[in-house]
Amino acid sequence: MINVKVKCFSQVKYALGVDVLTFEVDENTTSIDLEKIIRERAGEKLNDVSLRIAINQKYQKEEIALQDGDEVVFIPPVQGG
Amino acid sequence: MVIVEIINEPIESFQIANGDNQNGAELVFNGKVRATEKGKPIKYLEYEYYEGMAEAELKRLANNACKNFTINHLYCRHRVGKVKPSEISIHIIILSKHRKEAINAMDWFIFELKKNVPIWKWAILKDGKKVPSDCIH
């Protein structure tokens, strides 16, 4: 098993009601697997929200296997400016 | 030179050195908070950001702007926290030899910032409701 930390912002924080979650998951868990877990946990609140994935503060375009200690953020559409 | 900052206080303009005589264009952009969100009056916008990654993305974009548009300097301050109508939420200065590359770089930089930098905002309406603020212009 590995531990990963999920930081929540904007609509993800609103949907889940927390700033940070820690998950203990199987070693083969990927970023997409974790997104499914997050979406299920949010019920229908994230159904219309597209999410990009950042791992250890870098955008990831491809599905990748998570590593122990990873910091994961599911990034809803950004709104700077 | 590139300077990017994310701050939780009113924005003051960057001070440009008087001795700079290599740049014929000094382009300044101030993004300000409008008084309404989808036609409804607001009390303020509340910005949040992903600390660390937001600064890194801003810096990456600023460096790319310098490379791709042959500008010499890009300075950017983005405010977070509560920002009231008419206050500045983002301040950018670009210096270049001629105007055209500065104007093109500014447009590209703001477009990319709004697409990639992990900063979000909610509009707090006068009636107390909190709604996403999703300006893409």
Backbone of each chain as ProteinMPNN parsed JSONL, in Angstrom:
{"seq_chain_A": "MINVKVKCFSQVKYALGVDVLTFEVDENTTSIDLEKIIRERAGEKLNDVSLRIAINQKYQKEEIALQDGDEVVFIPPVQGG", "coords_chain_A": {"N_chain_A": [[0.84, -1.202, 0.0], [0.346, 2.336, -0.584], [0.697, 5.795, 0.409], [-1.068, 8.702, -0.455], [-1.469, 12.227, -0.862], [-4.2, 14.37, -1.265], [-4.802, 17.553, -2.307], [-7.309, 20.031, -2.1], [-9.088, 22.343, -4.103], [-11.11, 25.199, -4.945], [-13.876, 24.267, -6.859], [-13.6, 21.565, -6.308], [-12.921, 21.49, -3.632], [-15.241, 22.614, -2.637], [-17.075, 20.662, -3.376], [-16.217, 18.396, -1.961], [-15.855, 19.305, 0.585], [-13.578, 19.591, 2.112], [-10.126, 20.549, 2.783], [-7.838, 19.007, 2.483], [-7.122, 15.609, 1.726], [-6.135, 12.354, 2.743], [-5.089, 9.373, 1.304], [-4.872, 5.84, 1.524], [-3.764, 3.617, -0.708], [-3.72, 0.914, -3.187], [-0.583, -0.277, -4.559], [-0.557, -0.231, -7.338], [-2.206, 1.777, -8.115], [-3.478, 4.323, -10.228], [-3.341, 7.757, -11.504], [-5.761, 8.245, -12.767], [-7.394, 6.315, -11.622], [-7.539, 7.353, -9.06], [-8.853, 9.729, -9.566], [-11.373, 8.757, -10.214], [-12.172, 7.785, -7.729], [-12.319, 10.177, -6.304], [-14.333, 11.536, -7.724], [-16.507, 9.817, -7.291], [-16.779, 10.095, -4.548], [-17.61, 12.723, -4.429], [-20.195, 12.616, -5.206], [-22.748, 13.843, -7.25], [-21.712, 16.291, -7.644], [-19.443, 17.016, -9.073], [-19.949, 16.346, -11.634], [-20.237, 17.903, -13.987], [-17.831, 19.095, -14.194], [-14.706, 19.638, -15.555], [-11.562, 18.143, -14.97], [-8.124, 18.698, -14.533], [-5.019, 17.061, -13.897], [-2.594, 17.443, -11.421], [0.511, 16.387, -10.286], [2.646, 16.407, -7.613], [2.939, 19.142, -8.011], [3.062, 19.507, -10.778], [1.558, 19.597, -13.98], [-0.006, 16.697, -15.339], [-0.287, 15.015, -18.292], [-0.726, 12.445, -19.094], [-2.009, 9.259, -17.956], [-0.665, 8.12, -14.95], [1.203, 5.93, -12.768], [0.736, 6.157, -9.301], [2.946, 7.276, -6.708], [4.36, 6.487, -3.481], [3.736, 9.003, -1.109], [3.098, 10.995, -2.904], [1.809, 14.208, -3.899], [-1.282, 15.152, -4.852], [-3.343, 17.012, -7.02], [-6.512, 17.733, -8.18], [-7.415, 19.642, -10.712], [-9.77, 22.023, -11.22], [-11.328, 24.054, -13.858], [-9.297, 26.91, -14.291], [-9.116, 30.308, -13.015], [-7.673, 32.71, -13.063], [-6.506, 36.178, -13.04]], "CA_chain_A": [[0.0, 0.0, 0.0], [1.045, 3.621, -0.58], [-0.099, 6.929, 0.876], [-1.016, 9.914, -1.29], [-2.216, 13.364, -0.303], [-4.96, 15.125, -2.259], [-5.17, 18.915, -1.893], [-8.555, 20.391, -2.788], [-9.283, 23.765, -4.353], [-12.262, 25.677, -5.716], [-15.07, 23.416, -6.922], [-13.315, 20.271, -5.682], [-13.044, 21.734, -2.184], [-16.664, 22.841, -2.374], [-17.792, 19.386, -3.524], [-15.799, 17.413, -0.947], [-15.974, 19.915, 1.908], [-12.315, 19.52, 2.867], [-8.94, 21.121, 2.123], [-6.839, 17.96, 2.207], [-7.489, 14.228, 2.018], [-5.03, 11.397, 2.606], [-5.593, 8.06, 0.911], [-3.995, 4.678, 1.453], [-4.262, 2.893, -1.889], [-2.833, -0.141, -3.708], [0.606, 0.243, -5.25], [-0.789, -0.061, -8.78], [-3.22, 2.816, -8.353], [-3.039, 5.39, -11.136], [-3.979, 9.058, -11.334], [-7.16, 8.139, -13.219], [-8.109, 5.567, -10.574], [-7.795, 8.26, -7.933], [-9.889, 10.679, -9.991], [-12.674, 8.069, -10.082], [-12.497, 7.757, -6.294], [-12.704, 11.541, -5.918], [-15.634, 11.85, -8.327], [-17.54, 9.045, -6.577], [-16.938, 10.698, -3.221], [-18.294, 14.011, -4.584], [-21.58, 12.424, -5.667], [-22.97, 14.422, -8.58], [-21.284, 17.689, -7.623], [-18.369, 17.285, -10.037], [-20.321, 15.722, -12.911], [-20.039, 18.8, -15.13], [-16.566, 19.818, -13.986], [-13.522, 18.98, -16.101], [-10.453, 18.204, -14.017], [-6.763, 18.34, -14.929], [-4.338, 16.444, -12.751], [-1.212, 17.838, -11.116], [1.167, 15.533, -9.294], [3.823, 17.102, -7.089], [2.914, 20.507, -8.538], [3.242, 19.576, -12.23], [0.471, 18.996, -14.746], [0.257, 15.399, -15.96], [-1.221, 14.801, -19.401], [-0.99, 11.013, -19.245], [-2.274, 8.488, -16.743], [0.581, 7.549, -14.426], [1.096, 5.222, -11.488], [1.067, 7.019, -8.168], [4.053, 6.838, -5.849], [4.159, 6.796, -2.068], [4.075, 10.377, -0.753], [2.712, 11.971, -3.943], [0.793, 15.24, -3.64], [-2.127, 15.16, -6.05], [-4.396, 18.03, -7.049], [-7.414, 17.684, -9.33], [-7.53, 21.087, -10.958], [-10.914, 22.459, -12.024], [-10.943, 25.182, -14.716], [-8.681, 27.974, -13.486], [-9.826, 31.59, -13.199], [-6.825, 33.83, -12.673], [-6.658, 37.434, -13.766]], "C_chain_A": [[0.88, 1.26, 0.0], [0.1, 4.712, -0.055], [0.061, 8.105, -0.087], [-1.891, 10.993, -0.648], [-2.922, 14.099, -1.443], [-5.305, 16.49, -1.665], [-6.357, 19.357, -2.731], [-8.696, 21.903, -2.904], [-10.6, 23.999, -5.1], [-13.42, 24.673, -5.684], [-14.84, 22.044, -6.297], [-13.445, 20.397, -4.164], [-14.511, 21.905, -1.795], [-17.42, 21.503, -2.397], [-17.472, 18.416, -2.395], [-15.861, 17.971, 0.472], [-14.718, 19.842, 2.752], [-11.187, 20.181, 2.068], [-7.965, 20.038, 1.663], [-7.409, 16.593, 2.573], [-6.242, 13.368, 1.904], [-5.622, 10.022, 2.321], [-4.487, 7.015, 1.05], [-4.552, 3.8, 0.345], [-3.257, 1.815, -2.306], [-1.675, 0.462, -4.495], [0.384, 0.484, -6.737], [-1.777, 1.045, -9.11], [-2.657, 3.919, -9.247], [-3.784, 6.691, -10.823], [-5.463, 9.006, -11.732], [-7.995, 7.355, -12.204], [-8.495, 6.51, -9.431], [-8.856, 9.298, -8.305], [-11.274, 10.045, -9.86], [-13.117, 8.045, -8.625], [-13.017, 9.127, -5.846], [-14.091, 11.883, -6.464], [-16.768, 11.08, -7.636], [-17.838, 9.673, -5.228], [-17.73, 12.018, -3.292], [-19.758, 13.852, -4.982], [-21.74, 13.005, -7.06], [-22.353, 15.816, -8.714], [-20.182, 18.019, -8.63], [-18.693, 16.745, -11.433], [-20.021, 16.604, -14.118], [-18.708, 19.55, -15.061], [-15.417, 19.026, -14.595], [-12.359, 19.17, -15.121], [-9.148, 17.848, -14.702], [-6.071, 17.809, -13.688], [-2.93, 17.013, -12.618], [-0.68, 16.894, -10.041], [2.481, 16.199, -8.9], [4.043, 18.432, -7.829], [3.223, 20.609, -10.026], [2.056, 18.916, -12.916], [0.918, 17.674, -15.345], [-0.766, 15.187, -17.067], [-1.627, 13.335, -19.517], [-1.326, 10.392, -17.892], [-0.959, 7.91, -16.232], [0.327, 6.871, -13.078], [1.522, 6.157, -10.359], [2.182, 6.396, -7.339], [3.749, 7.237, -4.406], [4.594, 8.247, -1.784], [3.686, 11.416, -1.782], [1.686, 12.962, -3.405], [-0.002, 15.419, -4.932], [-3.168, 16.275, -5.92], [-5.201, 17.843, -8.329], [-7.868, 19.117, -9.588], [-8.745, 21.397, -11.819], [-10.494, 23.65, -12.881], [-10.455, 26.377, -13.887], [-9.274, 29.328, -13.89], [-8.975, 32.791, -12.79], [-7.1, 35.081, -13.495], [-7.609, 38.372, -13.075]], "O_chain_A": [[2.001, 1.253, 0.511], [-1.122, 4.565, -0.077], [1.173, 8.456, -0.48], [-2.895, 10.711, 0.006], [-2.307, 14.411, -2.462], [-6.004, 16.582, -0.655], [-6.41, 19.091, -3.931], [-8.461, 22.644, -1.95], [-11.119, 23.117, -5.785], [-13.883, 24.281, -4.613], [-15.784, 21.423, -5.808], [-14.005, 19.525, -3.5], [-14.959, 21.406, -0.763], [-18.283, 21.247, -1.558], [-18.352, 17.695, -1.923], [-15.914, 17.216, 1.443], [-14.775, 20.009, 3.971], [-11.28, 20.349, 0.852], [-7.352, 20.14, 0.6], [-8.085, 16.437, 3.589], [-5.384, 13.626, 1.06], [-6.536, 9.569, 3.01], [-3.325, 7.272, 0.736], [-5.672, 3.298, 0.441], [-2.113, 1.798, -1.851], [-1.775, 1.568, -5.026], [1.065, 1.316, -7.336], [-2.143, 1.224, -10.271], [-1.533, 4.384, -9.062], [-4.707, 6.729, -10.01], [-6.306, 9.647, -11.104], [-9.155, 7.684, -11.956], [-9.611, 6.471, -8.913], [-9.662, 9.698, -7.465], [-12.23, 10.703, -9.449], [-14.291, 8.257, -8.321], [-14.004, 9.231, -5.118], [-14.921, 12.449, -5.754], [-17.852, 11.622, -7.423], [-18.993, 9.774, -4.815], [-18.427, 12.384, -2.345], [-20.483, 14.841, -5.085], [-20.956, 12.695, -7.956], [-22.457, 16.448, -9.765], [-20.009, 19.181, -8.998], [-17.825, 16.693, -12.304], [-19.597, 16.104, -15.16], [-18.494, 20.522, -15.785], [-15.172, 17.883, -14.209], [-12.205, 20.235, -14.523], [-9.057, 16.821, -15.375], [-6.494, 18.08, -12.564], [-2.172, 17.057, -13.587], [-1.334, 16.641, -9.029], [3.316, 16.512, -9.749], [5.159, 18.785, -8.21], [3.608, 21.678, -10.5], [1.599, 17.845, -12.517], [2.054, 17.531, -15.798], [-1.971, 15.181, -16.813], [-2.725, 13.017, -19.976], [-0.977, 10.922, -16.838], [-0.22, 7.282, -16.989], [-0.62, 7.193, -12.36], [2.534, 6.851, -10.453], [2.34, 5.177, -7.276], [3.0, 8.178, -4.141], [5.687, 8.659, -2.172], [3.915, 12.606, -1.568], [0.827, 12.627, -2.588], [0.548, 15.792, -5.969], [-3.783, 16.459, -4.87], [-4.643, 17.8, -9.425], [-8.597, 19.715, -8.797], [-8.763, 21.078, -13.008], [-9.417, 24.207, -12.666], [-11.1, 26.796, -12.925], [-9.854, 29.469, -14.966], [-9.487, 33.766, -12.241], [-7.818, 35.053, -14.495], [-7.847, 39.478, -13.56]]}, "seq_chain_B": "MVIVEIINEPIESFQIANGDNQNGAELVFNGKVRATEKGKPIKYLEYEYYEGMAEAELKRLANNACKNFTINHLYCRHRVGKVKPSEISIHIIILSKHRKEAINAMDWFIFELKKNVPIWKWAILKDGKKVPSDCIH", "coords_chain_B": {"N_chain_B": [[14.584, 40.109, -17.872], [12.65, 38.462, -15.396], [10.014, 38.816, -13.14], [7.801, 37.416, -10.898], [4.995, 37.498, -8.762], [2.825, 36.501, -6.126], [0.476, 37.905, -4.122], [-1.069, 38.832, -0.993], [-2.328, 41.34, -0.555], [-3.057, 44.861, -1.175], [-2.194, 45.826, -4.521], [0.799, 47.329, -5.524], [2.394, 49.313, -8.022], [5.092, 48.055, -10.048], [8.333, 49.45, -9.804], [10.048, 50.965, -12.302], [13.372, 51.146, -13.394], [14.876, 54.317, -13.868], [17.045, 54.627, -15.519], [16.841, 52.964, -17.705], [17.378, 52.724, -21.003], [17.079, 51.184, -23.211], [14.739, 50.09, -23.948], [12.061, 50.78, -25.909], [9.402, 50.489, -25.557], [7.036, 50.407, -22.985], [4.77, 48.576, -21.564], [1.828, 48.542, -19.748], [-0.43, 46.661, -17.864], [-3.354, 46.623, -15.987], [-5.484, 44.577, -14.325], [-8.771, 44.838, -13.212], [-11.276, 44.516, -10.648], [-14.619, 44.018, -11.487], [-17.841, 45.522, -10.741], [-20.031, 43.891, -10.858], [-21.321, 40.522, -11.165], [-22.319, 38.476, -13.594], [-24.409, 40.269, -13.942], [-25.241, 40.746, -11.359], [-24.794, 42.632, -8.367], [-21.676, 42.721, -6.61], [-19.945, 42.072, -3.492], [-17.251, 41.501, -3.157], [-14.481, 39.825, -4.833], [-13.191, 36.622, -4.151], [-10.115, 35.26, -4.123], [-8.351, 32.201, -4.521], [-5.418, 30.102, -4.411], [-3.069, 27.655, -5.648], [-0.486, 27.198, -3.811], [2.91, 27.506, -4.6], [2.802, 25.825, -6.996], [1.311, 27.652, -8.508], [2.95, 29.95, -8.568], [5.146, 28.823, -9.873], [4.073, 28.136, -12.384], [3.353, 30.677, -13.318], [5.902, 31.795, -13.562], [7.057, 30.092, -15.444], [5.475, 30.652, -17.702], [6.04, 33.387, -18.016], [8.768, 33.323, -18.618], [8.627, 31.904, -21.023], [7.225, 33.773, -22.544], [9.143, 35.786, -22.773], [11.046, 34.444, -24.317], [9.627, 33.716, -26.659], [8.583, 36.051, -27.772], [10.501, 37.952, -27.978], [10.751, 39.949, -25.976], [12.094, 42.05, -23.36], [11.751, 42.299, -20.576], [9.507, 41.028, -18.112], [7.16, 41.681, -15.715], [5.09, 40.599, -13.12], [2.399, 40.868, -10.902], [0.114, 39.146, -8.973], [-2.872, 39.309, -7.213], [-4.28, 37.724, -4.309], [-6.858, 36.393, -2.102], [-9.322, 38.554, -0.609], [-10.698, 40.789, -2.924], [-11.88, 43.888, -3.717], [-14.482, 45.535, -5.716], [-13.211, 47.61, -8.315], [-10.649, 47.507, -7.364], [-7.247, 46.461, -8.035], [-6.525, 43.336, -9.42], [-4.619, 42.06, -10.859], [-1.389, 42.894, -12.068], [0.677, 43.845, -14.624], [3.744, 44.404, -16.252], [5.395, 44.921, -19.257], [8.432, 45.169, -20.951], [9.991, 46.172, -23.92], [11.902, 46.378, -26.982], [10.445, 47.438, -29.149], [6.945, 48.357, -29.722], [5.2, 46.373, -30.738], [5.926, 43.683, -30.171], [5.654, 43.692, -27.429], [2.908, 44.14, -27.046], [1.791, 41.879, -28.309], [2.953, 39.881, -26.721], [1.841, 40.45, -24.235], [-0.907, 39.896, -24.614], [-0.789, 37.153, -25.2], [0.388, 36.158, -22.829], [-1.512, 36.754, -20.821], [-3.691, 35.288, -21.77], [-2.669, 32.639, -21.586], [-2.168, 32.538, -18.857], [-4.755, 32.626, -17.798], [-5.567, 30.168, -18.554], [-3.882, 28.264, -17.472], [-2.643, 28.802, -14.926], [-2.913, 27.854, -11.586], [-5.17, 29.37, -10.109], [-8.067, 30.51, -8.55], [-11.387, 31.957, -8.399], [-14.096, 33.216, -6.463], [-17.189, 34.876, -6.587], [-18.493, 37.011, -4.217], [-21.618, 37.848, -3.569], [-23.7, 40.793, -3.125], [-25.911, 40.025, -1.718], [-24.917, 38.062, -0.168], [-24.571, 35.526, -1.231], [-22.41, 32.988, -2.63], [-20.759, 32.599, -5.607], [-19.329, 30.9, -8.461], [-16.81, 32.678, -10.259], [-16.428, 33.2, -13.52], [-15.034, 34.504, -15.653], [-13.785, 34.595, -18.921], [-12.596, 36.315, -20.611]], "CA_chain_B": [[14.363, 39.743, -16.476], [11.279, 38.074, -15.062], [9.624, 38.806, -11.727], [6.387, 37.091, -10.686], [4.658, 37.481, -7.34], [1.426, 36.362, -5.724], [0.465, 38.588, -2.828], [-2.389, 38.937, -0.347], [-2.459, 42.736, -0.106], [-3.24, 45.725, -2.355], [-1.063, 45.803, -5.458], [1.498, 48.555, -5.91], [3.063, 49.143, -9.307], [6.549, 47.878, -10.081], [9.085, 50.67, -10.11], [11.003, 50.706, -13.384], [14.564, 51.991, -13.253], [14.899, 55.461, -14.784], [18.183, 54.559, -16.43], [16.617, 52.019, -18.804], [17.222, 53.427, -22.287], [17.129, 50.196, -24.285], [13.394, 49.624, -24.256], [11.203, 51.848, -26.409], [8.003, 50.238, -25.187], [6.745, 49.981, -21.614], [3.338, 48.294, -21.63], [1.305, 48.252, -18.408], [-1.813, 46.165, -17.8], [-3.954, 46.422, -14.676], [-6.796, 43.935, -14.335], [-9.513, 45.331, -12.044], [-12.509, 43.783, -10.334], [-15.862, 44.704, -11.847], [-18.815, 45.619, -9.632], [-21.119, 42.913, -11.003], [-21.043, 39.174, -11.663], [-23.523, 38.064, -14.336], [-25.452, 41.261, -13.728], [-25.578, 40.936, -9.943], [-23.743, 43.382, -7.669], [-20.851, 41.906, -5.71], [-19.189, 42.727, -2.406], [-15.834, 41.323, -3.504], [-14.044, 38.517, -5.33], [-12.272, 35.939, -3.247], [-9.183, 34.441, -4.904], [-7.502, 31.216, -3.847], [-4.408, 29.605, -5.348], [-2.28, 26.486, -5.253], [0.817, 27.789, -3.495], [4.045, 26.766, -5.156], [2.569, 25.551, -8.419], [0.853, 28.878, -9.177], [4.135, 30.776, -8.826], [5.985, 28.137, -10.867], [3.419, 28.268, -13.694], [3.515, 32.075, -13.738], [7.302, 32.003, -13.971], [7.267, 29.356, -16.697], [4.831, 31.415, -18.778], [6.77, 34.644, -18.201], [10.009, 32.989, -19.335], [8.253, 31.562, -22.403], [6.874, 35.023, -23.227], [10.408, 36.468, -23.118], [11.705, 33.705, -25.4], [8.833, 33.621, -27.89], [8.173, 37.352, -28.32], [11.677, 38.839, -27.914], [10.628, 41.059, -25.027], [13.266, 42.047, -22.474], [11.375, 42.133, -19.167], [8.087, 40.833, -17.791], [6.911, 41.713, -14.275], [3.68, 40.286, -12.877], [1.913, 40.677, -9.527], [-1.282, 38.706, -8.908], [-3.368, 39.38, -5.84], [-5.215, 36.692, -3.861], [-7.657, 36.827, -0.967], [-10.49, 39.361, -0.961], [-10.411, 41.964, -3.75], [-13.145, 44.608, -3.891], [-14.647, 46.192, -7.022], [-12.316, 48.7, -8.724], [-9.261, 47.235, -6.95], [-6.458, 45.727, -9.031], [-6.262, 41.93, -9.081], [-3.374, 41.64, -11.535], [-0.608, 44.02, -12.587], [1.738, 43.3, -15.488], [4.503, 45.359, -17.064], [6.303, 44.304, -20.23], [9.352, 46.112, -21.591], [10.6, 45.621, -25.129], [12.515, 47.39, -27.835], [9.359, 48.076, -29.896], [5.645, 48.123, -29.091], [4.407, 45.258, -31.241], [6.206, 42.432, -29.448], [5.106, 43.821, -26.064], [1.442, 43.974, -27.117], [1.524, 40.465, -28.595], [3.355, 39.077, -25.555], [0.867, 40.69, -23.159], [-2.127, 39.162, -24.931], [-0.485, 35.722, -25.058], [0.665, 35.846, -21.425], [-2.774, 36.766, -20.057], [-4.477, 34.145, -22.242], [-2.102, 31.42, -21.013], [-2.363, 32.616, -17.401], [-6.142, 32.276, -17.501], [-5.784, 28.77, -18.917], [-2.955, 27.322, -16.83], [-2.137, 29.077, -13.572], [-3.942, 27.397, -10.643], [-5.774, 30.429, -9.298], [-9.534, 30.465, -8.73], [-12.067, 33.051, -7.695], [-15.534, 33.182, -6.209], [-17.799, 36.194, -6.387], [-19.369, 37.11, -3.06], [-22.63, 38.818, -3.978], [-24.173, 41.694, -2.062], [-26.895, 39.323, -0.882], [-24.195, 37.08, 0.628], [-24.353, 34.257, -1.939], [-21.069, 32.778, -3.182], [-20.914, 31.936, -6.907], [-18.071, 30.903, -9.213], [-16.595, 33.79, -11.183], [-15.786, 32.457, -14.61], [-14.702, 35.358, -16.787], [-12.735, 34.032, -19.773], [-12.209, 37.332, -21.605]], "C_chain_B": [[12.881, 39.433, -16.245], [11.095, 38.178, -13.555], [8.15, 38.437, -11.669], [6.138, 36.98, -9.19], [3.163, 37.23, -7.166], [1.337, 36.906, -4.31], [-0.967, 38.71, -2.297], [-2.549, 40.337, 0.267], [-2.624, 43.606, -1.35], [-1.975, 45.797, -3.209], [-0.506, 47.201, -5.667], [2.259, 48.291, -7.196], [4.548, 48.838, -9.118], [7.21, 49.206, -10.409], [10.161, 50.334, -11.152], [12.17, 51.682, -13.261], [14.585, 53.091, -14.301], [15.99, 55.337, -15.844], [18.004, 53.633, -17.614], [16.406, 52.78, -20.111], [17.293, 52.474, -23.477], [15.74, 49.748, -24.744], [12.498, 50.797, -24.659], [9.753, 51.683, -26.015], [7.925, 49.767, -23.744], [5.234, 49.821, -21.544], [2.843, 47.845, -20.259], [-0.133, 47.765, -18.527], [-2.217, 46.016, -16.348], [-5.315, 45.792, -14.852], [-7.533, 44.328, -13.065], [-10.824, 44.567, -11.87], [-13.721, 44.634, -10.716], [-16.871, 44.625, -10.699], [-19.927, 44.588, -9.72], [-20.591, 41.575, -11.497], [-22.339, 38.666, -12.282], [-24.703, 38.976, -14.003], [-25.807, 41.522, -12.271], [-24.444, 41.657, -9.207], [-22.978, 42.5, -6.681], [-20.265, 42.759, -4.583], [-17.702, 42.672, -2.74], [-15.63, 39.987, -4.216], [-13.097, 37.924, -4.305], [-11.414, 34.973, -4.069], [-8.498, 33.425, -4.006], [-6.504, 30.679, -4.87], [-3.684, 28.403, -4.756], [-0.846, 26.974, -5.06], [1.948, 26.911, -4.01], [3.85, 26.544, -6.637], [2.125, 26.811, -9.153], [2.047, 29.773, -9.508], [5.003, 30.155, -9.929], [5.391, 28.262, -12.265], [3.541, 29.699, -14.225], [4.923, 32.316, -14.278], [7.595, 31.304, -15.298], [6.679, 30.146, -17.872], [5.582, 32.711, -19.071], [8.068, 34.394, -18.968], [9.715, 32.642, -20.792], [7.893, 32.815, -23.193], [8.142, 35.756, -23.659], [11.091, 35.792, -24.303], [10.945, 33.86, -26.711], [8.537, 34.964, -28.543], [9.31, 38.387, -28.296], [11.413, 40.111, -27.109], [11.789, 40.952, -24.036], [12.921, 41.814, -21.004], [9.88, 41.881, -19.058], [7.96, 40.777, -16.273], [5.422, 41.48, -14.05], [3.414, 40.142, -11.38], [0.45, 40.258, -9.611], [-1.705, 38.727, -7.454], [-4.283, 38.192, -5.541], [-5.911, 37.189, -2.593], [-8.84, 37.664, -1.453], [-10.071, 40.595, -1.765], [-11.746, 42.634, -4.103], [-13.245, 45.223, -5.293], [-13.776, 47.442, -7.142], [-10.88, 48.503, -8.233], [-8.563, 46.373, -8.01], [-6.207, 44.302, -8.539], [-4.982, 41.428, -9.744], [-2.708, 42.849, -12.19], [0.572, 43.439, -13.369], [2.431, 44.457, -16.205], [5.43, 44.567, -17.995], [7.137, 45.41, -20.885], [9.987, 45.437, -22.804], [11.138, 46.765, -25.985], [11.426, 48.176, -28.584], [8.008, 47.638, -29.339], [4.999, 46.79, -29.464], [4.66, 43.973, -30.451], [5.657, 42.494, -28.021], [3.599, 43.575, -26.058], [1.091, 42.511, -27.367], [1.85, 39.585, -27.392], [2.34, 39.231, -24.42], [-0.394, 39.858, -23.395], [-1.912, 37.663, -24.716], [-0.327, 35.353, -23.589], [-0.634, 35.781, -20.608], [-3.652, 35.581, -20.469], [-3.98, 32.849, -21.585], [-2.283, 31.372, -19.494], [-3.771, 32.152, -17.041], [-6.45, 30.825, -17.805], [-5.008, 27.813, -18.011], [-2.584, 27.583, -15.377], [-3.232, 28.739, -12.541], [-4.335, 28.461, -9.623], [-7.27, 30.388, -9.601], [-10.164, 31.635, -7.992], [-13.556, 32.76, -7.559], [-15.995, 34.632, -6.1], [-18.698, 36.11, -5.16], [-20.357, 38.228, -3.365], [-23.061, 39.675, -2.793], [-25.181, 41.009, -1.158], [-26.25, 38.189, -0.08], [-23.929, 35.762, -0.071], [-22.946, 34.212, -2.529], [-21.216, 32.013, -4.488], [-19.563, 31.931, -7.625], [-17.996, 32.11, -10.131], [-15.807, 33.248, -12.35], [-15.537, 33.295, -15.853], [-13.571, 34.738, -17.61], [-12.216, 35.059, -20.775], [-10.8, 37.851, -21.363]], "O_chain_B": [[11.994, 40.062, -16.823], [11.922, 37.687, -12.785], [7.33, 39.079, -12.325], [6.957, 36.44, -8.447], [2.346, 37.693, -7.961], [2.029, 36.435, -3.408], [-1.935, 38.694, -3.058], [-2.862, 40.483, 1.449], [-2.363, 43.147, -2.462], [-0.854, 45.826, -2.7], [-1.249, 48.14, -5.951], [2.718, 47.174, -7.433], [5.176, 49.295, -8.163], [6.691, 49.989, -11.205], [11.056, 49.526, -10.906], [11.981, 52.88, -13.053], [14.342, 52.838, -15.481], [15.863, 55.884, -16.939], [18.902, 53.514, -18.448], [15.366, 53.412, -20.3], [17.536, 52.896, -24.607], [15.589, 49.114, -25.789], [12.214, 51.685, -23.855], [8.962, 52.62, -26.122], [8.643, 48.857, -23.33], [4.501, 50.808, -21.472], [3.366, 46.893, -19.68], [-0.952, 48.382, -19.207], [-1.523, 45.368, -15.564], [-6.207, 46.388, -15.456], [-7.001, 44.178, -11.965], [-11.393, 44.047, -12.83], [-13.837, 45.797, -10.329], [-16.766, 43.778, -9.812], [-20.69, 44.419, -8.768], [-19.555, 41.503, -12.157], [-23.331, 38.454, -11.585], [-25.832, 38.523, -13.811], [-26.591, 42.425, -11.978], [-23.272, 41.331, -9.398], [-23.558, 41.649, -6.007], [-20.114, 43.975, -4.701], [-16.988, 43.668, -2.621], [-16.509, 39.125, -4.198], [-12.307, 38.63, -3.677], [-11.916, 34.001, -4.633], [-8.111, 33.734, -2.879], [-6.732, 30.795, -6.074], [-3.689, 28.173, -3.547], [-0.097, 27.141, -6.022], [1.914, 25.691, -3.852], [4.642, 27.021, -7.45], [2.516, 27.023, -10.3], [2.137, 30.296, -10.618], [5.523, 30.855, -10.798], [6.125, 28.471, -13.231], [3.796, 29.917, -15.409], [5.107, 32.956, -15.313], [8.286, 31.845, -16.161], [7.32, 30.286, -18.913], [5.743, 33.092, -20.23], [8.424, 35.162, -19.861], [10.459, 33.034, -21.691], [8.216, 32.916, -24.376], [8.215, 36.283, -24.769], [11.643, 36.457, -25.18], [11.547, 34.107, -27.756], [8.267, 35.019, -29.742], [9.083, 39.566, -28.568], [11.803, 41.207, -27.511], [12.393, 39.889, -23.892], [13.7, 41.206, -20.269], [9.086, 42.444, -19.811], [8.575, 39.932, -15.622], [4.588, 42.094, -14.714], [4.104, 39.4, -10.681], [-0.36, 40.935, -10.245], [-0.998, 38.231, -6.576], [-4.984, 37.711, -6.431], [-5.598, 38.263, -2.079], [-9.301, 37.496, -2.582], [-9.198, 41.353, -1.342], [-12.622, 42.018, -4.709], [-12.236, 45.411, -5.972], [-13.631, 48.217, -6.197], [-9.986, 49.247, -8.636], [-9.209, 45.656, -8.775], [-5.749, 44.082, -7.418], [-4.343, 40.494, -9.259], [-3.369, 43.704, -12.78], [1.356, 42.648, -12.845], [1.777, 45.374, -16.701], [6.148, 43.666, -17.563], [6.613, 46.439, -21.312], [10.453, 44.299, -22.734], [10.866, 47.94, -25.742], [11.468, 49.404, -28.652], [7.926, 46.672, -28.581], [4.342, 46.153, -28.64], [3.72, 43.26, -30.103], [5.245, 41.476, -27.467], [3.077, 42.889, -25.18], [0.201, 41.963, -26.717], [1.109, 38.652, -27.081], [2.02, 38.264, -23.729], [-0.887, 39.196, -22.482], [-2.752, 36.988, -24.121], [-0.859, 34.333, -23.151], [-0.826, 34.867, -19.807], [-4.281, 34.946, -19.623], [-4.781, 32.058, -21.087], [-2.519, 30.31, -18.919], [-3.959, 31.382, -16.099], [-7.475, 30.301, -17.369], [-5.432, 26.676, -17.806], [-2.237, 26.642, -14.663], [-4.34, 29.271, -12.613], [-3.907, 28.455, -8.469], [-7.682, 30.249, -10.753], [-9.567, 32.222, -7.09], [-14.175, 32.142, -8.425], [-15.279, 35.492, -5.587], [-19.563, 35.238, -5.076], [-19.99, 39.402, -3.415], [-22.825, 39.338, -1.633], [-25.306, 41.351, 0.018], [-26.945, 37.442, 0.608], [-23.148, 34.951, 0.425], [-22.366, 35.24, -2.88], [-21.738, 30.899, -4.493], [-18.748, 32.833, -7.432], [-19.001, 32.518, -10.713], [-14.644, 32.874, -12.197], [-15.796, 32.853, -16.972], [-12.522, 34.394, -17.066], [-11.475, 34.706, -21.692], [-10.322, 38.708, -22.106]]}, "name": "protein", "num_of_chains": 2, "seq": "MINVKVKCFSQVKYALGVDVLTFEVDENTTSIDLEKIIRERAGEKLNDVSLRIAINQKYQKEEIALQDGDEVVFIPPVQGGMVIVEIINEPIESFQIANGDNQNGAELVFNGKVRATEKGKPIKYLEYEYYEGMAEAELKRLANNACKNFTINHLYCRHRVGKVKPSEISIHIIILSKHRKEAINAMDWFIFELKKNVPIWKWAILKDGKKVPSDCIH"}
